[in-house]
Amino acid sequence: MRRLGRRLSLTTAAVLAGGLFAANAGLGQSTQGPINNNHCDFFEGVSLKSVLVPVDHSGTHSDRELTYFYQAVENSTGTKNPKTVIYLTGGPGSGSIGTSGSGFLKKLRGVGLNLILIDPRGVACNGLKMGEVPDQVITTQQTALDIVEVIKAEGLRDYIVMGHSYGTMLGTVLTSIVNRMPSIEQPDLLVLEGIFSRHLAHGAEYMLNEIDVLRNEMPKHFPAVKELLFSGVDRPPPFDLPFEYWIHVLEGYTRLGVETFVLLNPAFTRFADNYPDSLNDPKIKADLDRNYKDYLEYLEDSPPIKRKWIREYAARNYVYYSIMCKEMSRQDVGGFSKKMVDGQLSAVPNGNADVCDVFPFSDAPYDSKNYPISTPTLYFYGTSDGQTPKSYFVHHYDNSFALKEVVSVAGGGHGLFGMDLEVCTSQIWAQIADGRLDFTNILDQDGYCLRPD
């Protein structure tokens, strides 16, 4: 079901379209770059705080300490004794310091919630010089233990851990660690949006997840997609625009969900809604031709990864690849592309160098079942999320023995609070702050907002 005419921050939508395994993914500031690129820019009147943390919390690879920076941001309502949200962005390799004025976090502050914002070690305000720390300490576990030190330093009580995308992995690890530390005040709630629950079996799995959504979910809203990409019949692409272009357009659906995709892709929407008559519509063809030119410019800005400079590329995206390759996938997901094979959309190797050759896979790749949690957990997932599909949510849910509540958004994408639920985010989080997790007064049976904030 499409619900058009709602408010939407297109800037937020564009950021979220980056996806789980994209450099600069998530709602945090753009923090990819050399590990020694110590940018720490923020434009708000909230000073940095710091705490000393071990370089290696296990003491195996270093006995030194680091100064770890973070922000403690007060709510904007003057609420006394408020709950605090520890906000963990997507990525890996993105941070949240300096983003408390952004749409989502501004709404949290606006319902009386305080915030803890962090940049993971190696990122932005916690940037490090190449070679300053051993590679073994750039991990999710080490970052989670850094945040434990922040919780201690702040003496947090009545707090919520909230993770989006990769942040759900970090949030699960953090909450599991804290649950095993009775001396620390326990979180009231773990909130997960766009759930990543286990490492990929191979690099192509990421592509196959998206293809599955395009095959089984998108035709519910755009029946033409079935014939375009899954007919099993070789035929020329519409308007002689390459299939690579059509695939590029359609994969946005797996990140944005149906409503936001419709708003950001009006030319394709008109084409699909009027297919096959649209094949003879010169105005639709002209609009798609213009979009194709934009796509060609996008390709020019995204050159393939060549093996001769693979180490330089890995260094420029150090934190991202260090964690992704060691903990999340045995192969770089960028080594596969979607192609038409015998009239079927498929995932095939594209010849790109495998950046994960630089970072050998861990002996203990991430799986949420290895991080038991007792904190009550609230899940938000979109049925059209190809970045972290339903199977990932189910895996996390089935392997957690905590009290659980689920919000499912039919046709929703990867960033629900930035898109599908944006217009009632304040209502949802006001109830979360009050400890009320029944949202039937806010959301309809498909998980969409009944009324705007």
N, C-alpha and C positions, 0 to 999 in steps of 0.2 A: 504494500500500500504506500502510495506517495503522499506526503503531507507538505505541499509547497506553500510558499508565502510566509514562512517563519523567518525570524531574524537569524543571521549567521555571520560570524566573523570570518571573512574569506582569508584574511591573513593567517588566522589560526588554522583554518582548513588546509592552506597551502603548506604550512609547516608540518602538519600531521601526515600529509600525503607522502612524506619521505620514507616512511616504513620502518620496521624494526631493524633491519640489517642495512640501513643507509647511514653513511656518515652524517652527523648532525641530526639524527632522528630524535623525535621526542619534543616536549614542550620547552625544554631548557634553552639557554642561549647557545649560539653556535660555538662549540668549544673544540672541535677537531683541529688538528694541526700538530706541529712538532711537540713532543712532550716538554721541551724547554721553552715553548711559546707561551710564556706565563702571562697571558692576558687576564686581567682581573678588573673588568670594566662594569660598573653598574651606575645607574642614574637615579638614585633614590636616597632619601635621608636615613638610611639604615646602615650603621657601621658594621664592620666585620668583627667577629669574635674569634678566639682561637683557643686551642687546647693542644697540649703535647701528646703525641701518639707514637708508639714504636714504629720504626720503619718496617719491621717484621714482627707481627704480634706473636708468632710462634718462637721467636728468638733463634731460628735456625740459620737464616741468611744474613742477619745484621743485628747488632745490639745498639744501634743509634736511634735517635728520636727525630721526629718531624714536627714542625708547627703546622697544625691542621686548622684551616680557616672555615668558617661557616657564618650564617646569618640567623639570628633569632628575631623574627618580625612580629610585632604586636598587631592584634586585630584593629580594625578601623571603626569599631562601634563603642569602644570604651568598656567592653564587657570585662567584668572582674572575675578572677579565677576561671579563665576559659580553658577549654581543651586546646591542645597543640597538635598540629598535623606535621609529621615529618614527611616532606614531599620528595619522592624519588622519581626522576624523569626517565625517559626512554634512552636509547643509545645502543650499546654502551659507549661511553665517552662524552656524554652531555651532562651539564650541571644545571642547577637552579638558582645559584646565587645571583642576585640582581633582577629576578623576574617576579617579585612579589606584586608588581603593578600590572602584570599581564592579566588577561581576561579571567582565566580560571582561578588563579590564586587571589586576585582581587575580590572575586565573589566569595571565596572562603573567608577572607578577612572581613568581608562585609556581613557575614552571618555570625561574627563573634569568635572566629577561630584564630589562634596564633599559629605561626609557621616556623619550622626549622628548615632552612634551605642549605643544600650542600653541593659542592663540586667534588666529585670523586678524586682520589689521589691521582696525580698526573694530569689533571684537567684544570684549566683557567686559574682560579685563585689558589688552587693547590697544585699548580704546575711544577714539574721537576725537570732538572737537566738530564739529558741523555747520559746514561752511565752513572747517574747519582745514586740510583737504587738498583738492586738486582731485579731482573725481569720477573722472578718468582713472586714478588710482592705486589705486582699489578694484577690483582685478582678481585673477584666479587667478595670473597671471604674477608680479605684484608680491608676492603672499603667498608664492609658491614661492621667490622670491629672498630674502625675509626668512628663510625656513627655511635657505637656503644659508648665510646669515650665522651662524645658530645652529650648523650643522654645523661651520663653521670655528672658531667660538668654543669649542665643546666638543672640537674635535680628534677627531671621531668616527672610529672604525675598527670594522670588524665590525658593521655596522648594517644594519637592514632597514627599508624604507619600507612601511607598511601603510595602505591607504585603504579606507574603506567608503563606498559610494554616491557623493555628490559628492567625497568624499575620494579616490576612484579617479581622478577627473579631476585633482585637485590633485597626487596622487601621481605620475601619469603626467607631468605638466608638470615637477614637481620632479626626477624621475629623469632625464628627457630633458636638462634643464639641466645637472645634475651630470655626466651622461655626456659632455657637451661641455667639461668643465672638468678636464683631466688632473691639475691641481695638487691637486685634492681627492680624498681617499680615496673610492672608489666603493662604493655599497651592495652588499651580498652578494645581496640579493633584493628584488623588488617583489611584495607580496602585495595582490591586488585582490579585494574582496568586494562583489557587487552593482555590476557594472561599467557606468559611464556613459561612452560612447566618442565621442559626436558630438552636435551640437546638434539640436534638434527642427526638423523642416521647417515645422511650424506648431503652434499651441497645442493643437489637437485630437489631435495624435499621441500625447500622453501618455495621453489617455482611450482612444484606439484600441488602444494597447498592452495596457491592462488588459482591454478588451473581448475582445481576441484570446485572452488567457489564460482568461477566463471561458468563452469559446466552445470552446476546444480542449483546455484542461488540466483545468478544474474538473469537467466531466462524467465524467472518468475516475474520480473519487472520489465524485461526487454526480450520478448520471445525471439526477435531476429537474431540474437546472439547465438542461439542453438544452430541456426542454419549457417551463420557466418563462420563459426569456429569449430563446430563439432558435427558437421554433416557427413563426414567420411567421403565426400566427393570433391575431387580437385576441380577448382573453378577459379577464374580471375577474381581478384578482390574488387569490391565496389569502387567505381570511379577510377579504376586502375591505380589507386593509392596502395602502396605496398602493405602486405599483411603486418609487417613490423610496426607500421604506424597505427593500424587498427588495434594491435595488441597493446601498444603503448597507451592508447586512450583507455582501453577497457580495463587494464590492470589498475588504473586509478580507482575503479569501483571497489576493489578488494581492500583499499586503504580508507576510502572515504565513506563507504556505505551508499545506499541508493539515493537518499535525499540530497546529500551534499554533492554527489556525483552529478545529479540532474542539474543542480544550480550552476556547477562549474563547467558543464559540458552541454550547453544548449544546442549546439549544432548536431552532435551525435544523438541527443535525445529526440530532436525532430526527425532525424534520419530513421532511428529505430522505431519510433512510434508510428511512422507512416510507411514502413517497409512492407512490400517491395515498391509501392508507388513512388517512394522517395528517390529511387534510382533514376527517375526521369525529371527530377526537380532541379533546375539550374541554380536556384538560390542556395539550396542545401549543399550542392556540389561546390559552389563558390566559397561558402563558409568553411567547408571541410578542407578545401585547397589552402585557404589562409592558415588554418590550424596546422596543416602539414608543413608549411614553411616554418612555423614556430618549432615544430618537431625537429626539422633539419638543423636549426640553430642549437637546439638542445643537444643533438648528437655531436655537434662540433665542440661543445663544452664538456663532453663526457667521453674522452678518448679511451680506447681499450688499455688494459694493463699489460705492459710489455715486460717480459721476463728480465730484460737487461736492466730495468730500473725498479724491479719489484721491491728491493730493500728500501730504496728511497721512498716509494709509495707507502710501504708499511710504516716507515718512520714518521711520515706526515700524518698518519692516522693511528698512532701507536697504541693508545689506550683501547680504541675500538677493536683493532685486530688482535691485540694481546689477549683480551678477554673473549672475544668472539671465537677465535681459532682454538684457544686452549679449553674453553668451557662449553661452547654453544654449537659448534659444528666441526666435523672432521675435514671439511673442505670449504674454501671460500665460496659463498653462495654466488659471488659475481662471476664464477666460472661457468655458469649455465645461463641460457637464454630461452625464451619461449619462441618456438618456430612452428609453422604449419608443416605437418608431415602426413601425407596421404589424406588430406582433408580433415585432420584432427590437430588441435593445438597440443603441442608436446614440449617437454623440457629437454634440451640437447646441449652438450658441451659447446662452448663458443670459442675455445682457443685461448682465452685469457690466461695469463699466468696465475697460479694458485698462490695467493699471498700467504695462505696458511702453511706453506712450506717453510716460512720464516719462523713460525710459532708452532712447534710440535704439540699435538693434541694431548691434553691432560690424561693422566691415568684415572681420574675421577671426574668425568664430565658432569655437567649439571643435570640433576633430576630432582624434582621437588619432593619425591617420596623419600629422599635421603635427608630431608630437612623437616622433621615433624614439628607441627605447631599446635599449641593449645589455645591460642588467642582466637576469639570469634572472628570469622572472616566473611567479608561481603564481596561478592564477585559481580563485575559488570562485563558483559561480553556481547558483541554484535554478531548476528548469524552470518553476515556477509564479510566478516573480517578474514581476509586471506593471509594477513601477516601472522596472526596468532589465532588459528581457527578453533572451532568448537572442540576438536579432539584434545587440544592443549588444555583448555578449560576443564574438560572432563577428567583428564589425567591428574591435574592438580586437585580437583574436587574429590575424586575417588580415593586419593592417597592422603587426604587430610581428615583427621578425626576431631577437628574442632567443630564448634557450632557454626553453621554455615547458612548464608542467605544468598540468593542469586537474582540478579536483574538481567534479563535477556531482552535485547532490542532487535526485533525482526527487521532484517535488511540493514542493520547497523554495521558501521565500519570499525576501524582500529582505534579511533580517538573519540569515544562517545561524549565525554564532557566538553570537548572542543567543537563538536558537530551535532550529533543527533540529540543529545540531551542538553545542549548549550542553553536553551531558552528556559529551562527549569532547574539548572544546576544549583542556584541559591536555595530553592525549596528543598531539594534532595539533601544538601549538606546541612541545612538548618535542622532537619530531622535527624541526620546522623549525629550532629553535635548534641542533640537531646537524647541520643541513645535509642531512637525509634527507627527500626529498619523495615517497616511495612510501608511501601510507597504506593499502595493502591489509591490513595487520595491525590497522588501527583501524576502517576503514569497509567496509561490505558493497558489493555490486555496484550498489546504488541510491544509494550515497553516505551512508548512515546509520551511526551509531555501532554497533559490534559489542558494546561493553560500556561502562558508565559509568566516569568517572574514579575 
